[in-house]
Amino acid sequence: MSRKGFLPLGQRMAEAGPPSWPHGLQWLEQVLEGLWAVCLVVLRRLGLVGRRLVVNLPFFWLALFFLVPFAIVLEISFAESDFGQPPYTPLFEWVEPSALAIRINLGNYTFLLQDSLYILAYLNSLKIAAISTVLCLLIGYPMAYAIARADPRWRPALLMLVILPFWTSFLIRVYAWIGILNSDGLLNNFLLWLGVIGEPLAIRHTEVAIYIGIVYSYLPFMVLPLYANLEKMDRSLLEAAADLGCRPIRAFLTVTLPLSLPGVLAGSLLVFIPAVGEFVIPELLGGSDNLMIGKVLWDEFFANRDWPVASAVAIALLLFLVIPIMLFQWAQGRQQERRT
Amino acid sequence: MADDALNQPPVSRPPGPAAKPARPNYREPWQDPNAQPYVQIVGVTKTFGPFVAVDDVTLDIYRGELFALLGGSGCGKTTLLRMLAGFEIPSQGRILIDGVDMSEIPPYDRPVNMMFQSYALFPHMTVQANVAFGLRQERLPAGDVRRRVAEALELVQLSAFAKRKPHQLSGGQRQRVALARSLVKRPKLLLLDEPLAALDAKLREQTQFELVNIQEQVGITFVMVTHDQDEAMSMATRIAVMDQGWIRQTGTPAEIYEYPQNRFVAGFIGQVNMFEGLVTDNQPDHVLIASEEADATLYVSHGAEVPAGTVVSVAVRPEKMAIAGQPPDDRHNAVQGIVQEIAYLGDHSVYLVELPTGRTVRVKAPNTTRMTEMPVTWEDHVWVTWRPDAGVVLTA
């Protein structure tokens, strides 16, 4: 790309013809032009013009909205809890005009190991996320397979049905499940009416309710990558398998399934990672004894107002969960690259 | 056919009648009234909604043949092939292979293997695993599988590539893996869907002969679908020319080329000059046709089962015509016109001669003597002649 694409706004507008700003808003043009000029100067100072700007923009985005908050959380995790605003001691302090005191407190992390609550909550979160992921896979794979094999005229409609719940607020949908799962909720009333059960089932405030909530909420994240994978699979491969004497079920196991593993992996990660840190679903559907790390985090922040321990919980979650997964994905990508 | 094809210089040239050697009869089982066909297609029709893809096709294919289904796109040849494989079920009619009705038999139980146009190699398996796939389904002992896979890879000269994945191979190598994979199960019938279409021209020619050679070695009956007439002519024992779901003619390459049964086949295979005319005299040993289009009387030295007064076409291949500056002695089979175009192609030249009626006649003349000066040149007034046995009377 040449620098031509970054002509000042005014100049480009002059080339395009007379400015078409509504009467009385010409001042806005001046302001925008000024802002644009400032941006250009800043970017040029940073050595970012043309292609480099386009390439580096995502990195700036990540730096601004991921790394900076992460750094703040990391800083808080090394502080000590304090009464006041903000509720933690500063990490860096000017003791004298010339001396900078840095106080790093590792107590929050050792505390996580001392109190079994945190480790149990971590393990329980991993368990719930893992089981939910498997359930999503078991339900989502047949769904994705059916959509991918459906008549092409029906596919957009079927995909729409998968995406449709996103058009309502996540929170409202979880609230709706309270109405369904309550002891006097829709499900129990229906089963009582059918005569299948004699007295209401206790589903809400159990782990079962959490599984239902997570599987319901995250199913589209499993279905969509699986669909994308299965849909592009070459159908003649299955014909070739049949032609070589392979029955349909074996053909699925030896051809379709291995070829869809990247989709299975992508879908599983998309379900597993957010499910580990899930807060809303265990809070609304689960009971007080269903420990999940997201809930513990919330309680530390808002009930205990212990920001440093809460930050340590968050950082630990990141270290023990997200980083191994990122490394795994990176290795996968490398392998993929070597193969092609 | 296969042997001859190998001994011929590697040019895709339709064999003329003189080049057609006398073969022992067992090589031409379709000539033998007692021979039992190996594959019988009986009145097969396939419809997709209102569209008739294959229309009442009846065809016998004999053991050891390399049979070609030839036609343009949408003529139904691939649908017919897919019905042989079992991927499509005939709407009507029956298919028998080695005497067994295939109607109820799913693809995975048929003694048939197919080489797909896209090759359809399993991308997640090595060459070896791809070839072994079919044998594994039969639950053969591991030792047998290994031995037969090694043999098959040997046959297609890919032993050194056994551990590679399909994406690490060239197009030609992939094609050979696909062939090995479909041959290794020793099917009764091997189906090839446009086997050479994905190869570049040079490789295609070389592979044609390789395929025929391999077919000779393994002795499996091949049925091939192709849109390329050169491919069909140079490889096949017999060809079925298909159009709009039905077979227009079945025969050896020479029969199809020299004795087309209708205008479609005459026009589809090679190049042809066709003159419409009225039959004026019909004798057992010759037919006379008065053609306004050619402005001449055409003499064909074989009988045609048509009464006098019928409108017929006479087809004459360009290479069976001669071009001369002088009027010939025989008044039949001679048309006069003006040379419009000359294409000098080294070994032969192609002349386009415009007749007074506006028709253009294509003449292909071998350049048997070294030409320093063209004997015939642009705008010359010339005579185009052909022998009495050169023309074919077409009624359909």
Interface residues (C-beta under 8 A of the other chain):
Chain A: D234 S236 L237 E239 A240 A241 A242 D243 L244 G245 C246 R247 P248 R250 T254 V255 P258 L259 R339 T340
Chain B: A85 G86 F87 P106 P107 Y108 D109 V112 N113 M114 F116 S118 A120 L121 F122 P123 H124 F133 G134 Q137 E138 K165 H167 R181 S182 K185
